[in-house]
Amino acid sequence: MTTAPLADAPPSPLRGWCAASAVALGIFALMTSELLPVGLLSPIGRELGVSEGTAGLMVTVPGLVAVVSAPLLTVAAGRLDRRIVLAALVGTVGTANLLSALAEAFALILLARVLIGVAVGGFWALAGGIATRLVRPEDVPRATAVIFGGVEAASVLGVPAGTLLGDLGGWRTAFAAVGALGLAALAGLVLLLPPLPPQRSITFADLPRAFRANAGLRVGLALTFLIVTGHFLAYTFVRPVLSGHDVPDETVGVLLLVFGIAGLCGNFLAGALIGRRLAATVVAICLTLAAATALVALSGDGVAAVAGPLVLWGLGYGAVPVTLQTWIMRSSPTATEASTSLYTSMFNLSIALGALAGGLVVDTLALTAVLWAGGAMALAALPFAIRGAR
C-alpha cells in the first residue's frame, strides 16, 4: 500500500454532511437497482417469456459482476479523483436502469444488469471509508452510519417501494423511477462532493495479505457468506412464495413495504446493541432469520397468516448490514480499504449465489424449499458467531 502526502482542507460542517448524504443517496440508488428485480420477477418473467428461476438471473448477474469489480476498481481508481469515479459509477446505474425500462428482450436486461454490477462493486468499495474526508474527525462515526444507511434503506425499503410502484404502474415504471433516482444521485455527487484526490492506493497483494493476517476478518466474511446467501436464497423468490400463500398480486408490494419498515426497526435495534454485544447480536440474527423463514413456510394462506412471519424476517435482516459492517471494521482497524473491498465482494457474491441457488431450487423442487434452505444457512452461521464471541 502506498500513501500520498495529500491532505484535504477542513470541510465546512454543513457541506460535509450534505456530501455524506449525497454519497448515501448514491449507495441507496445502486443497491436498490441491484435488488429491484426481487419484487418484480413474476411480471417480468410473464412479459418476457422466461421462468421465475431464469428471471432470478437479474439478481445473480450484478452480484457476480460486483464481486470482481469491487477489488478491480478499488485498485484501478488509485490515482483518480474519487468524486469523478463515484459520479461516473452512479451515472452508469441511472443509465442502465433506463435501458432496462425500455428493453424488449431479456438478454438486453441482463446486459444492463452487468453494468449495474460494475457500478455497485466499485462504488460501495470506494465509498466505504470516504466519511473521514467529508466531515470533522469527531463526526466520522455518525457520517459513516449515514453513508451505510443507504445500504440498509435499499435492502429494506428500496425493494418494497419499487415493488409497490411496479404493481401500480408496471415493472418498467419501477425501473425508470430507479433510473431517475440514479441520475438525481449523480447531480448530488457533482454538486456536493469536494475534490477528492487519492490519499492511499492499494495493490492486489494487499487483499490476500489482509485476509491471511486477520482471523476476525475471516470469520466476518464467513458470517457474511452464510447469512446473506441464505437470506437471498429465500428472499429473491418472496413474491412467488407469497402468491403460493394466496396473497393477491396487488397486496405483495404492501407486504414488502411492511417488511421494509420492520427492517428499519431492526437496523436501529442492532445499532443500539452492537456497541457492547456484537457477537450476541449476530447470534440473534441467525436465530431470527431461521425462525422467520420456517414460519413463512408453515403459515396458512392469506395476508393475515404471512404478515407476522414477514415482520419477524424484516427485523432480522434489517440488522444484518450494519452488524456485519461493524464486525468487519472492528476486525481491521488498520486495513479498512482492503477489508471493505473484500467485504463488498463477499456480500455481493452472497447475493448472487443466493439468487442462483434459489432459482435452481425453485425450478427443480417445491417453491417453499427455498425457505427451508435459507433458514438452514442462517443456522449454519451460528458456530462462527459463537467462535467470534469467544
DRENLOTI-831251 format. One record per residue (C-alpha): residue in one letter; x, y, z. Coordinates in steps of 0.001 Angstrom, whole numbers, plus 524288, in hexadecimal, padded with zeros to 5 digits. Example, Ala and Ser with C-alpha at 12.3 -4.5 7.8 and 13.67 -1.06 7.14 Angstrom:
A8300C7EE6C81E78S835667FBDC81BE4
# end
This chain:
M800008000080000T804E080DA07FC99T801AD81A588034FA801DC827817FC9CP804FC833C880454L7F7DE839E880177A7EF7D8405880BB8D7E195844C2809B8A7DDAF8526180DEAP7D4DD85239819DEP7C706851728145ES7BC2585A2D8191CP7B2EE8525C821CCL7A6F18552A8196CR7AD61851A080C8FG7B399845A5812A0W7A6948404F81729C7A02D843AC80A2CA7AB1883C5C8032FA7A9758308880C19S79AE2830B28094EA79D98831237FAADV7A64F8251E7FBD3A79BA281E50803AEL791C7821767F8F3G79B3981BCF7EF05I79C9580F257F6A1F78DD380E9E7F866A78BDD810137E9ACL7960F805B57E694M791717FB907F040T7832A7FDD37ECDDS786E37FBAC7DEABE78DB57EEEF7E1F2L782617E9877E9DCL776BB7EF707E2A7P773657E31E7DAB6V770CA7DB9A7E757G762E17E0C17E812L760AE7E0D37D955L764DE7D3377D4F5S757377CE6A7D1DAP752897D9A67C926I75FA67DAC67C22CG760127CC2D7BFC8R752287CC137BA7EE754567D7697B117L761A07D2EB7AC0DG75E767C4717ABA3V7683F7BEFD7B58ES7665F7B6BA7C1B6E767307BC8D7CF47G773C37B5107D18FT779B97BAD37C53EA774B87C8597C8DDG77C7B7C6F87D573L788B87C8E07CD1DM7859B7D7617CDC9V78A307D6B67DBDET794FA7CCB57D9ABV79BEC7D3BE7CE85P79E957E0F87D50AG7A27F7DA267E191L7ACBC7D1ED7DAA5V7B1DF7DD897D2FFA7B2D27E5B37DF74V7BB317DB0F7E594V7C5937DDCD7DB4FS7C3877EC5E7D995A7C53C7EFA97E806P7D3BF7EC0A7E8EAL7D6AC7EF547DABDL7D1497FD217DB4FT7D6E77FF7C7E8D7V7E46D7FCD47E36DA7E23D803217D615A7DCD680FC07DBDCG7E8AA811CC7E47FR7ED3F81E1D7DD50L7E004823C27D985D7D7F182E007E088R7CDC6826A07E863R7C32C830837E509I7C4BE82DCE7D687V7C4DA81F0A7D849L7B8F881EB37E13FA7B14B827D57D860A7B47881F937CC60L7B03E8131B7D330V7A3418183E7D82BG7A09681E567CACFT7A2BF810F87C4CCV7986E80B497CDC7G78E828159D7CA1BT790AF813207BBA7A79037804527BD29N7831A804CC7C41AL77D4B80D727B99FL7824D803AB7AF8FS77B977F8B57B70FA76ECA800427B71AL76F258009B7A82BA774237F2BC7A5E8E76BF07E9A079D8BA774967DDAC79FA5F779797D7167ABFFA7876B7D6B67A6B1L787A67E5927A5E6I783727E68E7B40AL78E717DD607B7F4L798157E6177B0C2A793327F1BA7B88ER794727E9AD7C4F7V7A2E87E77B7C1DEL7A4DD7F63A7C1DDI79DD37F73D7CED4G7A6BB7ECE87D499V7B2DA7F4697D061A7ADB2800CB7D6B6V7A8FD7FA7F7E349G7B5D87F3BB7E64AG7BE627FF6D7E351F7B5E8809B17E9DFW7B3C9802417F68AA7C21D7FEB67F7ECL7C6E980C9F7F572A7BC89813377FDC4G7BEFB80A8A80995G7C9208134780FF6I7C5D982042809BBA7BF7782632815CCT7CCE58297781B6ER7CEC0833278104DL7C16E839A081100V7BEFD83D1081F40R7C66F8409582B95P7CD588354683263E7C3A68352B83D9CD7B864833B2833F0V7BE2F8287082C16P7B6D281D598330ER7A9AF823DC83106A7ACCD8277B822F4T7B0EB8197E82026A7A3F5814E4825B9V79CD281E6881CC9I7A441819A4810C7F7A22480B4E81396G7942280E6B816F3G7927C80EDC80831V7952480037807E2E78B6F7FDF3812D6A780E38064C80CA7A782607FFBA7FF63S781AD7F22880549V775B67F49880D95L76E7A7FFCA806D8G77366801537F8DBV76EBB7F3EE7F465P761467F4D07FAD9A75F198027D7F584G763717FE2F7E7F0T75A657F2767E8A9L74EFF7FAFB7ECA4L751E58045F7E17CG752D17F8DB7D82DD7459A7F3E07DCBAL73F87801347DA85G745F1805267CDB7G74CC17F91A7C84EW75A857F4077C9FDR75FEF7FD297BF92T75B55808B97C792A762C5803867D34EF76F6C802557CB84A76D9480FE97C5C0A76B72815AD7D34BV777EE80F8F7D88AG77F09814787CC80A77A678223D7CF86L77EC78204B7DD92G78C5B81CB47D8B8L78D2C829007D086A788BC831117DC37A7938B82AD37E446L79D1D82E457D96BA7991F83C947DA5DG79AAA83C317E91BL7A858836A97E85BV7ACC4840777DE1AL7A74084C0A7E592L7AA5B848407F391L7B6B7840097F3BDP7C3758479C7F4DCP7CF36843867EC9FL7D456836C87F24EP7E1EC833D07ED08P7E715826947F17EQ7EDE3825E37FE9ER7F0D9817667FE32S7F11980CEC7F3F3I7F0A17FE627F604T7F64C7F38C7EDC5F7F0D77E6247EB12A7FAED7E09B7F482D7F4A57E8287FFBCL7E7EF7E0847FE8CP7ECE77D2B380162R7F6467D87980B61A7EAFF7DE4181321F7E3787D1758122BR7EEBF7C8F8816D9A7F2D27D1E9821F5N7E59F7D3C18286EA7DDA17C8A982E38G7D2B27D1EF83202L7D16A7D65C823F2R7D0B67C84981F49V7C5E77C55482900G7BE9A7D190824C8L7BF5F7CD9D81681A7BA7F7BFEB819CCL7AF047C5C982136T7AC187CEA5815B5F7AC2E7C34A80C34L7A3297BA8981420I7996D7C4B2818ECV798307CCB880C80T797FD7C0E48036DG78D777BA8A80BAFH7854B7C6D380BE4F785A77C9147FD3FL783CC7BAB87FA38A7763D7BC758000BY773707CAFC7FE97T776287CB9A7EFF6F769F67C34E7EE05V761827C9627F882R757797CE057EE8CP754597C0797E90FV754DA7BB227F6F7L74A907C4E07FB44S7426F7C1EE7EF41G742FE7B3AB7F342H73CB67B7C18001AD7315F7BE047F8A3V736237CBE67FAB1P730857D4647EFB1D73A757DAA77E691E735E07E8517EA1ET738B37E5877F881V746987E05B7F6E6G74C737EDF47F5F9V745877F2218025EL74A8B7E633809BAL758687E8B08051CL757207F6C680984V753487F1AC816F3F75F3C7E8D281620G7675C7F4E581352I7620C7FC9C81ECBA764F57F11B827A6G772977F0C8821D2L775267FEED82564C770F67FBD783344G77A7D7F06C8332CN7852E7F97982E7BF7831F8030E839AAL781E97F80184387A78EB97F21983EF2G795287FF7483F7CA791BF8003884DDFL7970A7F295850B9I7A3797F0D0848C9G7AB677FA6C850CAR7ACBC7F0B485BE4R7A6867E427856EFL7AAF87E289848F3A7AC5A7D3B1848C7A79FB07D1DE85069T798C77DA4384658V79DBE7D17083B76V798BB7C581842D8A78B647CBF68443FI78B347CF22835B9C78DF67C0F083212L783317BBB783ADCT779687C6018367EL77B937C38C827FCA77AA37B4CD829ABA76E127B5FA83184A767F67BFD582840T76A3D7B81081BC8A764FF7ABC88223EL758CD7B304826C1V756567B83381903A757857AA60813B3L74E127A50781DE1S744557B03581DDBG736BB7AF098185DD731157B62E80CCCG72D707C47280C7DV7337D7D17A81009A730F57D03781E90A737F07C31A81F51V744AC7C79881930A7456B7D59781E29G74AC77D21282BA2P755CF7C945826B9L7597E7D3A181C9CV75AAA7DDE882749L763A77D4D582EE8W76BA17D24B822A2G76CDD7E0D682021L771777E35582E10G77BEF7D8FD82C98Y781407DD0081F68G7807E7EB8482253A78AEF7E94A82C9AV794227E21582358P79B747EC9181B74V79E9C7F5B5826C1T7A2907EA5E82F85L7AB717E3A7825A7Q7B15F7F08982139T7B4957F3A282F63W7BAB17E62883109I7C3707E8618252CM7C78D7F61282952R7CAC67F1CF83731S7D2907E6368329CS7DAE77EE718294FP7DD247FC0682EEET7EA167FDB2827C8A7E61E7F7F481A92T7D8867FD3B81878E7D96E7FF58809B8A7DE1A7F19E806BFS7D4907EB9781078T7C9147F37B80B66S7CC5B7EF367FD90L7CC557E0EE801BFY7BFAF7E2DA80957T7B92F7E9597FDA7S7BD3E7DE0D7F4FAM7B85D7D3EC7FEA3F7AB5E7DAD9800E9N7A8937DBAF7F25FL7AD6A7CDE37EFD2S7A3D67C9637FA2CI798A67D0C07F3B3A79C067CA9B7E6A9L79DBE7BCBB7EBBAG791807BDB37F3E9A7895C7C1EE7E837L78FBA7B7987DF8AA78DCD7AC937E951G77FEF7B0FC7EBD1G77D0D7B0A87DD51L7820F7A2BB7DC5EV779E879EAD7E81CV76DAD7A53F7E2C5D76F2279EDB7D56FT7721A791347DAB5L76B817900F7E81CA75FD5795B77EF37L75F057A47A7F030T75F277A4507FF0AA76C0B79CE17FED1V7731A7A9E97FD42L76DFE7ADF380AA5W773347A1CE81163A7804B7A2C980A5DG781CA7B11B80DFDG77EBE7AE6B81C2DA7886C7A34181C7AM793597AC35817CDA7901F7B60282274L791707AB3782C91A79E507A6FF82662A7A3C97B47A829AEL7A18D7B2808384CP7AE8A7AB8B83B1BF7B6057B6BC834DCA7AECE7C0CA83D14I7B1887B8EF84966R7BFD17B7B884592G7C0687C66C843CCA7BA827C87A85137R7C5477C04F85748
# end
